[in-house]
Amino acid sequence: MILPKGATVAVVDGEKLVMFKNTGEHEPQLTVLPAEAIDGAGSGSKGHQSSSANPDESTRAEDGYAAGVAAMLNERALSGAFDHLLVIAAPKTLGELRKHWGKPLQAKLVGEIAKDLTGQSADQIVTAIDKA
């Protein structure tokens, strides 16, 4: 995947968000951005059923966090904080994020990678971007 210089990269799962800026010219080079405060108290889309493997409270908390991340990204897209956005998210989280994205955010998306990379180094994330 070709990632434009200056693009924002959001790496997220149901509990954590790490954001980067691509400072590389021809190859991605990720610089960590300051942590964003996320209001994860909201509710998700309530589209997931509970099970013994994924209890209700856990699902609600993860979906609420994803909704909070989407709200923050929507606000930043509207304010012009970024021109290009790549989202790398755990598959379940990515599905929840998509339900909350506004049109301005969708217009700035340059790609999505359905993979849980929140605990990985910037170099490992760059490798995943290169393979996408």
C-alpha positions as CSV (number, residue, x, y, z in Angstrom):
1,M,0.0,0.0,0.0
2,I,1.2,3.5,-0.8
3,L,0.8,5.7,2.2
4,P,0.9,9.5,1.4
5,K,3.4,11.6,3.3
6,G,1.6,13.3,6.2
7,A,-1.1,10.6,6.5
8,T,-2.4,9.8,9.9
9,V,-2.4,6.1,10.9
10,A,-4.8,5.0,13.6
11,V,-4.1,1.6,15.2
12,V,-6.9,0.5,17.4
13,D,-8.5,-2.4,19.2
14,G,-11.4,-2.6,21.7
15,E,-9.3,-1.1,24.5
16,K,-6.4,0.9,23.0
17,L,-5.6,3.5,20.3
18,V,-2.2,4.5,19.1
19,M,-1.9,7.1,16.4
20,F,1.0,7.8,14.0
21,K,2.0,10.3,11.3
22,N,3.7,9.1,8.2
23,T,6.9,11.3,7.9
24,G,8.5,9.2,5.2
25,E,8.9,10.3,1.6
26,H,8.9,7.1,-0.4
27,E,8.6,4.5,2.3
28,P,6.3,4.8,5.3
29,Q,8.1,6.1,8.4
30,L,5.8,6.3,11.4
31,T,6.1,8.9,14.2
32,V,4.0,8.5,17.3
33,L,1.4,11.2,17.9
34,P,0.3,12.3,21.4
35,A,-2.3,10.0,22.9
36,E,-5.9,11.1,22.3
37,A,-8.5,11.1,25.1
38,I,-11.3,8.7,24.1
39,D,-14.7,8.7,25.7
40,G,-15.4,5.0,25.7
41,A,-18.5,5.4,27.9
42,G,-20.8,5.5,24.9
43,S,-22.6,2.5,23.6
44,G,-21.8,0.7,20.4
45,S,-24.2,-0.4,17.8
46,K,-25.5,-3.2,20.0
47,G,-25.2,-5.5,17.0
48,H,-23.2,-8.2,18.8
49,Q,-24.8,-11.1,20.8
50,S,-23.3,-12.2,24.1
51,S,-21.9,-15.6,24.6
52,S,-19.8,-17.3,27.2
53,A,-16.7,-16.5,25.2
54,N,-17.6,-12.8,24.8
55,P,-19.7,-11.6,27.7
56,D,-22.2,-8.7,27.4
57,E,-20.2,-6.2,29.5
58,S,-17.0,-6.9,27.6
59,T,-18.7,-6.5,24.3
60,R,-20.4,-3.3,25.3
61,A,-17.1,-1.8,26.6
62,E,-15.2,-2.7,23.4
63,D,-18.0,-1.4,21.2
64,G,-18.3,1.7,23.3
65,Y,-14.6,2.3,23.0
66,A,-14.7,1.8,19.2
67,A,-17.6,4.3,19.0
68,G,-15.6,6.8,21.0
69,V,-12.6,6.4,18.7
70,A,-14.9,6.9,15.7
71,A,-16.4,10.1,17.2
72,M,-12.9,11.5,17.8
73,L,-11.8,10.6,14.3
74,N,-15.0,12.1,12.9
75,E,-14.3,15.4,14.8
76,R,-10.7,15.5,13.6
77,A,-11.8,14.9,10.0
78,L,-14.3,17.7,10.2
79,S,-11.7,20.1,11.7
80,G,-9.1,19.3,9.0
81,A,-6.6,17.7,11.4
82,F,-5.6,15.2,8.7
83,D,-6.1,14.9,4.9
84,H,-5.4,11.1,4.7
85,L,-6.2,8.4,7.2
86,L,-5.3,4.7,7.3
87,V,-7.1,2.6,10.0
88,I,-5.5,-0.6,11.2
89,A,-7.9,-2.3,13.6
90,A,-8.8,-5.7,15.0
91,P,-11.5,-7.1,12.7
92,K,-14.3,-6.8,15.2
93,T,-13.3,-3.3,16.1
94,L,-13.0,-2.3,12.5
95,G,-16.6,-3.5,11.9
96,E,-17.8,-1.4,14.8
97,L,-15.8,1.7,13.7
98,R,-17.3,1.5,10.2
99,K,-20.8,1.8,11.7
100,H,-20.0,5.2,13.1
101,W,-17.9,6.9,10.4
102,G,-19.3,10.1,8.9
103,K,-19.0,11.0,5.2
104,P,-16.1,13.5,5.8
105,L,-14.1,10.8,7.5
106,Q,-14.9,8.3,4.8
107,A,-13.6,10.7,2.1
108,K,-10.2,10.9,3.9
109,L,-9.8,7.1,4.3
110,V,-6.9,5.8,2.2
111,G,-7.2,2.3,3.5
112,E,-8.2,-0.2,6.1
113,I,-6.2,-3.2,7.5
114,A,-8.2,-5.7,9.5
115,K,-5.5,-6.8,11.9
116,D,-4.8,-6.4,15.6
117,L,-1.5,-4.5,15.7
118,T,-1.9,-2.3,18.8
119,G,0.9,-4.0,20.7
120,Q,3.3,-4.0,17.8
121,S,6.3,-1.7,17.1
122,A,6.2,1.0,14.5
123,D,8.5,-1.2,12.3
124,Q,6.0,-4.1,12.5
125,I,3.2,-1.8,11.6
126,V,5.1,-0.5,8.6
127,T,5.7,-4.1,7.5
128,A,1.9,-4.7,7.6
129,I,1.3,-1.6,5.6
130,D,3.8,-2.6,3.0
131,K,2.1,-6.0,2.7
132,A,-1.4,-4.6,2.3
